[in-house]
Amino acid sequence: MTQEDVFKKLISHCKEYGFVFPSSEIYDGLAAVYDYGQMGVELKNNIKKYWWDSMILLHENIVGIDSAIFMHPTIWKASGHVDAFNDPLIDNKDSKKRYRADVLIEDAIAKIDEKIEKEVEKAAKKFGASFDEALFRQTNPRVAEHTAKREELHSRFAKAMNDNDLKELRQIIIDYEICCPISGTRNWTDVRQFNLMFSTEMGSTADGAMKIYLRPETAQGIFVNYLNVQKTGRMRLPFGIAQIGKAFRNEIVARQFIFRMREFEQMEMQFFVRPGEELKWFEKWKQTRLKWHKALGLGDDKYRFHDHDKLAHYANAATDIEFEMPFGFKEVEGIHSRTNFDLGNHEKYSGKKLQYFDPELNESYTPYVIETSIGVDRMFLSIMSAAYCEEALENGETRTVLRLPAPLAPVKLAVLPLVKKDGLPEIARKIMDDLKFDFKCQYDEKDSIGKRYRRQDAIGTPFCITIDHDTPNDGKVTLRHRDTMQQERIDIDKISSIINEKVSLKPLLKKIAND
């Protein structure tokens, strides 16, 4: 099965089991807008709690806020979004489809990478244990040809992006014969810039209305409140401010399910430091954030850093943590050294002093900022992609299982009476009523026990307990483990402590703190 087929099955699975629905579906939907269903919202909330607790509980010098979506329009002038928050847009004249020019080129680079990896894979199979991958990459003529082409394309692309050279971007697309994925032709328009912000009006009359924007990021709400938090919280540098909230971008091409949407949610933390110390903290936060991802156990080899070819106007260092999605390695989190650009510009545009007085140095200055910014929806997709599995069983059947990390699973425990009689449902209901205060449980008595296990596997429930005919006599239930399908008998009065230990966030947080 190809990765594209796996991705299609994952999208279908998300809808069938209540994780993600197309928004406004009864009206034929709204492009690149999605709703989270009953299972999806639980998983999403658990992801957010994992992030929030890792920031707020593990760091005494990080606090949280929740700023408004509507903000004064001058904020977006000061931040550079009004003038510089653009993507390079290009149209194919035959298909009438619109694309981001930079994404077309990035996809072309990724295809060359795939060709190189296929050559390496073929050679590895051919030579077996004696295969020297490093030597093969250095000496194989086909790999060398592909590598040279990639480096030339990458070099031209990076320069064009840094120079903001739209003509060169188009020329690269022409020179490397990049085709429209729909029409297959290379009949392209010129490249032009497209501002991504949604605008609306605030005011009671048309004449008195003020043009405002839906925020394209949550960071500015932190920056304009930085001094409020610092003073009221008596914070001393270095310190951080964390926030989870919605952001909105009018993407040219919103695609790949919930990976790129027009309405999405961010988890951002801005860390304020002394000027001159920002690159030290940049490196520290890179490693701290990678630990957070790897602690979930989705596979260390699925993550990598990708340094930016083109730095944003506010940054002096930037990298992405990429995760291997079914459609390749893609960004899930960005770590940026934003310098003092934002605070400095807000000082300039607002006329208000935003400097910090450092008692150790006995001087005032504008702090520098390290940003960690992660997309909740992309994190959701990466976890679902890693968890989705179609597993062949010994009896020839296949089960679909979501191997979600237990602390993030929407339902932690399913309570299943073996049959709907003989007093078993009553015992199951009492267990359910006792456990519902500790974690999310689901009661199910319909169909055979095997079908019920399969339903729980499909939504990622890590544990099931079955109440059978021995339960009234021995006070025990059968505990089933999702991943191994192994079963064990445990006492009813120990269910809560056993499950709590396995689904708690505490071991994950300890792993991050102790590494």
C-alpha positions in Angstrom: 0.0 0.0 0.0 1.4 3.4 -1.0 1.7 6.2 1.5 -0.9 8.1 -0.5 -3.3 5.2 0.0 -2.5 5.1 3.8 -3.2 8.9 4.0 -6.6 8.5 2.3 -7.5 5.7 4.7 -6.5 7.8 7.6 -8.7 10.7 6.4 -11.6 8.3 6.0 -10.9 6.8 9.5 -11.0 10.2 11.1 -14.5 10.9 9.8 -15.9 7.4 10.4 -14.8 7.3 14.0 -15.6 10.9 15.0 -12.2 12.5 15.0 -12.5 15.1 12.2 -15.4 16.2 10.0 -15.5 18.5 6.9 -16.9 21.8 8.2 -20.4 22.7 6.9 -20.6 19.3 5.2 -24.4 19.4 4.7 -23.9 22.5 2.6 -21.1 20.8 0.6 -18.4 22.0 2.9 -16.0 25.0 3.1 -12.6 24.6 1.6 -9.8 23.8 4.1 -12.0 24.2 7.2 -12.6 21.3 9.5 -14.6 20.5 12.6 -13.3 18.2 15.4 -15.7 15.4 16.4 -16.3 13.8 19.7 -13.1 11.8 19.6 -11.0 14.4 17.9 -11.8 17.1 20.5 -10.7 14.8 23.3 -7.4 14.0 21.6 -6.9 17.7 20.7 -7.5 18.8 24.3 -5.1 16.2 25.6 -2.4 17.4 23.2 -2.9 21.0 24.5 -2.8 19.9 28.1 0.5 18.0 27.5 2.0 21.1 25.9 0.5 23.5 28.5 1.7 21.4 31.5 5.2 21.0 30.0 5.5 24.8 29.8 3.7 26.0 32.9 4.4 23.2 35.4 7.9 22.4 34.5 9.2 26.0 34.3 8.7 28.3 37.2 9.6 31.3 35.0 6.9 30.6 32.3 3.3 31.8 32.7 0.2 31.7 30.5 -2.2 34.3 29.0 -5.2 34.2 26.7 -5.2 37.3 24.5 -8.1 38.5 22.2 -8.4 37.5 18.5 -9.4 41.1 17.6 -6.5 43.5 18.1 -5.8 47.1 17.2 -4.9 47.2 13.5 -1.7 49.2 14.1 -0.3 46.1 15.8 -0.1 44.3 12.5 1.6 47.3 10.9 4.2 47.3 13.6 4.7 43.5 13.3 5.3 43.8 9.6 2.3 41.6 8.7 0.5 44.4 6.7 3.5 44.9 4.4 5.4 41.6 4.5 3.1 38.7 5.4 2.9 37.4 1.8 3.3 34.2 -0.1 4.5 34.0 -3.8 1.4 33.1 -5.9 1.4 31.5 -9.4 -1.4 30.3 -11.6 -1.5 27.6 -14.2 -3.4 29.0 -17.2 -4.7 25.6 -18.4 -6.0 24.2 -15.1 -7.0 27.6 -13.7 -5.4 26.3 -10.4 -3.5 28.6 -8.1 -0.3 27.5 -6.3 2.4 28.8 -4.0 5.5 29.1 -6.2 7.9 28.2 -3.3 5.9 25.0 -2.5 6.0 23.9 -6.1 9.8 24.2 -6.0 10.1 22.5 -2.6 8.0 19.6 -3.9 10.4 19.3 -6.9 13.4 19.2 -4.4 11.6 16.5 -2.4 11.1 14.4 -5.6 14.9 14.5 -6.2 15.5 13.4 -2.6 13.1 10.5 -3.2 15.1 9.4 -6.3 18.3 9.5 -4.3 16.7 7.4 -1.5 15.3 4.9 -4.0 18.8 4.4 -5.4 20.2 3.8 -1.9 17.4 1.4 -1.1 17.9 -0.7 -4.2 21.7 -0.9 -3.6 21.1 -1.9 0.1 18.9 -4.8 -1.0 21.4 -5.9 -3.7 24.5 -5.9 -1.5 22.9 -6.8 1.9 25.1 -6.7 5.0 28.2 -5.6 3.1 26.6 -2.4 1.9 28.5 0.8 2.7 25.8 3.5 2.4 28.2 6.5 2.9 30.6 5.2 0.2 27.7 4.5 -2.2 26.3 8.0 -1.8 29.8 9.5 -2.6 30.6 7.3 -5.6 27.5 6.2 -7.4 27.1 8.2 -10.6 23.3 8.4 -10.6 23.3 9.5 -6.9 25.9 12.1 -7.8 23.9 13.4 -10.7 20.7 13.7 -8.6 22.7 15.3 -5.8 24.3 17.9 -8.1 20.9 18.8 -9.6 19.4 19.1 -6.1 22.1 21.4 -4.8 21.9 23.6 -7.9 18.1 23.9 -7.6 18.3 24.4 -3.8 20.9 27.1 -4.2 18.9 29.1 -6.8 15.7 28.7 -4.8 17.3 29.9 -1.5 18.8 33.0 -3.2 15.5 33.9 -5.0 13.6 33.6 -1.7 16.1 35.7 0.2 16.2 38.3 -2.6 12.4 38.2 -2.9 13.0 37.8 -6.6 9.7 36.8 -8.0 10.9 36.6 -11.6 13.6 34.2 -10.6 11.1 32.0 -8.9 9.1 31.7 -12.1 12.3 31.1 -14.1 13.3 28.2 -11.8 9.8 26.7 -12.3 10.3 27.0 -16.1 14.0 25.8 -16.1 13.3 22.7 -14.1 10.1 21.9 -16.0 7.8 21.9 -13.0 4.3 21.0 -14.2 0.9 21.7 -12.8 -0.2 18.6 -10.9 -3.7 18.9 -12.4 -3.1 19.8 -16.1 0.4 18.4 -16.4 1.4 21.6 -18.4 3.9 24.4 -17.8 1.7 27.2 -18.9 2.4 29.5 -15.9 1.5 33.1 -15.1 4.0 35.5 -13.5 4.6 35.2 -9.8 3.0 37.8 -7.6 2.7 38.4 -3.9 -0.4 37.6 -1.9 -1.2 38.9 1.6 -2.5 36.1 3.8 -4.5 38.1 6.4 -8.2 38.1 6.7 -9.7 41.5 7.2 -13.1 42.6 8.6 -14.7 45.8 10.0 -15.5 46.9 13.5 -18.0 49.6 14.1 -21.8 50.2 14.1 -21.9 52.2 10.9 -20.2 51.9 7.5 -18.8 55.4 7.7 -17.4 54.9 11.2 -16.2 51.3 10.8 -12.5 50.5 11.4 -10.7 47.9 9.3 -9.3 45.2 11.6 -7.7 41.8 11.0 -8.2 38.3 12.3 -4.9 37.5 13.9 -2.6 35.5 11.7 -0.6 34.4 14.7 -0.9 34.4 18.5 2.5 35.9 19.2 1.6 39.5 19.0 -1.0 39.2 21.8 1.9 38.1 24.0 4.2 40.9 22.9 1.7 43.7 23.6 1.0 42.2 27.0 4.6 41.4 27.9 5.1 44.4 30.2 1.7 43.8 31.9 2.7 40.2 32.7 6.2 41.2 33.7 5.1 43.9 36.2 2.0 42.1 37.7 3.8 38.8 37.9 7.1 40.4 39.2 8.9 38.4 36.5 12.7 38.6 36.1 14.5 37.8 32.9 14.7 35.2 31.5 11.0 34.4 31.5 8.4 33.1 29.1 4.7 33.7 28.3 2.7 30.8 26.8 -0.6 30.9 24.9 -2.9 28.6 23.1 -5.4 30.1 20.6 -6.9 30.3 17.1 -5.2 32.0 14.2 -6.4 32.7 10.6 -4.6 32.8 7.3 -6.0 33.0 3.8 -3.8 30.3 2.4 -3.3 30.3 -1.4 -3.4 26.5 -1.4 -4.8 24.9 1.7 -4.3 21.2 1.3 -3.3 17.8 2.8 -6.3 17.5 5.1 -5.7 19.4 8.4 -2.1 20.1 7.7 -2.7 23.5 6.1 -6.0 25.2 7.0 -7.4 28.7 7.0 -8.5 28.5 10.6 -6.1 26.7 12.9 -4.8 26.6 16.4 -1.4 27.4 17.8 0.5 26.7 20.9 3.2 29.4 21.3 5.7 30.4 23.9 7.7 33.6 23.8 10.8 33.5 26.0 12.4 36.9 26.9 16.1 37.0 27.3 19.0 39.5 27.6 20.4 40.8 24.3 23.5 38.7 23.4 22.2 35.6 25.1 19.5 34.8 22.5 21.5 32.2 20.4 22.4 30.2 23.6 18.7 30.1 24.5 17.8 29.3 20.9 19.9 26.1 21.1 18.5 25.2 24.5 14.9 25.5 23.4 15.6 23.5 20.2 16.7 20.5 22.3 13.9 21.0 24.9 11.2 21.0 22.3 12.6 18.0 20.5 12.5 16.1 23.8 8.9 17.0 24.2 8.1 15.4 20.8 10.2 12.3 21.2 8.8 11.6 24.7 5.6 10.4 23.0 7.4 7.4 21.6 6.2 7.8 18.0 9.7 7.0 16.7 12.9 9.2 17.1 13.7 8.6 13.4 10.5 10.4 12.4 11.8 13.8 13.6 14.5 16.1 12.2 15.6 19.7 12.3 15.3 21.8 9.1 17.1 25.2 9.2 15.5 28.0 7.3 17.0 29.0 4.0 15.2 32.4 4.2 14.9 34.0 7.6 11.8 36.0 8.4 12.3 39.8 8.6 12.3 39.6 12.4 14.7 36.6 13.0 18.5 36.0 13.3 18.1 32.2 13.6 15.3 29.8 12.8 14.7 26.1 12.5 11.7 23.7 12.1 11.1 20.4 13.8 9.8 18.3 11.0 7.8 15.1 11.3 7.6 12.3 8.7 4.0 12.5 7.6 2.5 10.1 5.0 3.4 12.9 2.4 7.0 13.4 3.6 8.8 15.3 6.3 6.8 18.4 7.2 7.0 21.2 9.8 5.1 20.7 13.0 7.0 23.3 15.1 9.1 26.3 14.6 11.8 27.7 16.9 12.8 31.2 16.1 15.2 33.8 17.5 13.0 36.9 16.9 15.6 39.4 18.2 14.0 42.6 19.7 12.1 43.3 16.4 8.6 43.0 17.8 9.0 44.8 21.1 11.1 47.5 19.4 8.5 48.1 16.7 5.6 48.2 19.2 7.6 50.8 21.2 8.0 52.8 18.0 4.4 52.6 16.8 2.7 52.9 20.2 4.9 55.5 21.7 5.0 53.5 24.9 8.2 52.4 26.6 8.4 48.6 26.7 11.9 48.2 28.1 12.9 45.9 31.0 14.9 47.2 33.9 17.6 44.7 34.7 18.5 45.0 38.5 21.6 42.9 38.0 23.0 45.1 35.3 21.3 48.3 36.6 20.2 49.3 33.1 17.1 49.2 30.9 16.9 47.5 27.6 14.5 45.9 25.1 14.6 42.1 25.6 15.3 39.7 22.8 12.9 36.8 22.2 13.1 33.1 21.5 9.8 31.7 20.1 8.5 28.2 20.1 5.4 27.8 17.9 3.6 24.6 17.3 0.4 23.9 15.3 -2.1 22.0 17.3 -3.7 20.6 14.1 -0.4 19.6 12.7 0.5 17.9 15.9 -2.8 16.1 15.9 -2.2 14.9 12.3 1.4 13.7 13.1 0.1 11.7 16.1 -2.7 10.2 14.1 -0.4 9.4 11.2 2.1 7.6 13.5 -0.7 5.8 15.4 -2.8 4.4 12.5 -2.0 0.8 11.8 -3.7 -2.1 9.9 -2.4 -5.2 11.6 -2.7 -8.8 10.2 -3.7 -11.2 12.9 -2.8 -14.9 13.3 -6.3 -16.0 12.4 -6.0 -14.3 9.0 -8.2 -11.3 10.0 -7.0 -7.7 9.9 -7.6 -5.2 12.7 -7.4 -1.4 12.4 -5.8 0.1 15.5 -4.8 3.5 16.6 -1.6 3.1 18.7 -2.1 6.5 20.4 0.1 7.3 23.4 -2.1 6.3 26.4 -2.0 9.8 28.1 -3.3 11.4 24.9 -6.0 8.8 23.9 -9.6 10.2 23.8 -11.0 7.3 25.8 -8.7 5.8 28.4 -10.8 2.8 29.4 -13.7 0.8 27.9 -16.0 -1.0 30.4 -17.6 -4.0 28.8 -20.0 -6.5 30.4 -19.6 -9.9 28.6 -23.4 -10.3 28.2 -26.5 -8.1 28.9 -27.8 -10.3 31.6 -27.0 -12.2 34.8 -26.3 -8.9 36.7 -23.1 -8.2 34.7 -24.4 -4.8 33.3 -25.2 -3.7 36.8 -21.6 -4.5 38.0 -20.2 -2.8 34.9 -22.3 0.3 35.5 -21.2 0.6 39.1 -17.5 0.3 38.0 -18.2 3.0 35.3 -19.8 5.3 37.8 -16.8 5.0 40.2 -14.2 5.5 37.5 -15.8 8.4 35.5 -14.3 10.9 38.0 -10.8 9.8 37.3 -10.6 9.6 33.5 -12.7 9.4 30.3 -14.4 6.0 30.1 -16.8 4.4 27.6 -19.5 1.9 28.3 -20.4 -0.6 25.6 -22.6 -3.7 25.7 -23.7 -4.0 22.1 -22.5 -6.9 19.8 -20.0 -9.6 20.6 -17.0 -8.9 22.8 -14.7 -9.3 19.8 -16.5 -6.6 17.8 -16.4 -4.3 20.8 -12.7 -4.8 21.2 -12.3 -3.8 17.5 -14.3 -0.6 18.0 -12.1 0.4 20.9 -8.9 -0.4 18.9 -10.2 1.8 16.1 -10.5 4.9 18.4 -7.2 4.1 20.2 -8.6 3.1 23.6 -5.5 1.7 25.4 -7.4 -0.5 27.9 -10.6 -2.5 28.1 -12.0 -4.3 31.1 -14.5 -7.1 30.7 -17.0 -8.1 33.4 -17.7 -11.8 33.1 -19.5 -14.6 35.0 -16.5 -15.0 37.3 -16.6 -11.4 38.4 -19.5 -11.7 40.9 -17.6 -14.5 42.7 -13.9 -13.4 42.6 -14.3 -9.6 42.4 -12.0 -9.5 39.4 -12.2 -8.3 35.8 -10.2 -9.1 32.7 -7.9 -6.2 31.6 -7.1 -6.2 27.9 -4.1 -4.2 26.5 -4.7 -2.6 23.1 -1.3 -2.9 21.6 -0.5 -6.5 22.6 -4.1 -7.8 23.0 -2.8 -9.6 26.1 -5.3 -10.1 28.9 -4.9 -10.4 32.7 -7.2 -10.7 35.7 -7.1 -7.7 38.1 -9.1 -6.8 41.2 -12.0 -4.4 40.8 -10.7 -2.1 43.5 -7.3 -1.8 41.8 -8.6 -0.7 38.4 -8.4 3.0 39.1 -4.8 2.9 40.4 -3.6 0.6 37.6 -5.1 2.7 34.7 -4.3 6.0 36.3 -0.6 5.1 36.4 -0.6 4.1 32.8 -2.6 7.1 31.3 -1.2 9.9 33.5 0.9 12.7 31.9 3.2 12.6 34.8 5.7 10.0 33.4 5.9 12.0 30.1 6.6 15.2 32.0 9.2 13.5 34.2 10.9 12.2 31.2 11.2 15.7 29.7 12.3 17.2 33.0 14.9 14.5 33.8 16.5 14.0 30.3 
